[in-house]
Amino acid sequence: MAQTYTVRIKNGTKSVKRCRIFLWWKKYTCIRRENSRVYYEKKECSRWEKNHMQRYCRRRNLTFEAVPTQYTRSSNYRSLFFAKYPSPTGKYRCAYCGKKKSKDKITIDHIFPVHCMEEYPAVRRRAALFGIHGSNDMKNLCTACMRCNQKKEAKMGIWILKGFIGKQPWYWPLRRILTVILVFFVLYLGRKIYMPVVWNWINTLQK
Ligand SMILES: [Zn+2]
């Protein structure tokens, strides 16, 4: 399949609003952000169309951005994820904190954030090392509760590792077993310190 691009046209030294009729005719959609900034976007542009718009923007002093379409957020990644990983109990585990939540309270998180994938080719190359060749790749998606999703935002680093390990089904049961083993091990190591105290206490109870 030929490579397609998501083209975004933003204000440059000139306002993008001046070209809105041309962009509307070219089937660009207007997207408004909270800070009242406006830009125009069109998905699935061919290479030819992208280059054409780039020249147009240069002439009109507008800011031009193009991202390979597979790195932008798709509209159906959530339903695709639930179709691929159906849960028999209807509950999903958050990959970051391990809490189980019902389907309507769980969000689908991009482990490598969409924003970083769009902006930085270095992040795309790093993701490719994990076998991820698009933001909406199933390997790049994990379940997250709303709290963890808000905490993570567009962070990378340790969150990437947490996401990849936490989404494995064996991780949380294994972690629980290891915690129990660790607790018993610490109790075993400290027995000389607290056992006399425990015996004293038992003796006082018997008196
Ligand atoms: Zn969580």
Boltz pocket constraint, residues with backbone or C-beta under 6 A from the ligand:
constraints:
  - pocket:
      binder: B
      contacts: [[A, 94], [A, 95], [A, 96], [A, 97], [A, 98], [A, 99], [A, 144], [A, 145], [A, 146], [A, 147], [A, 148], [A, 149]]
      max_distance: 6.0
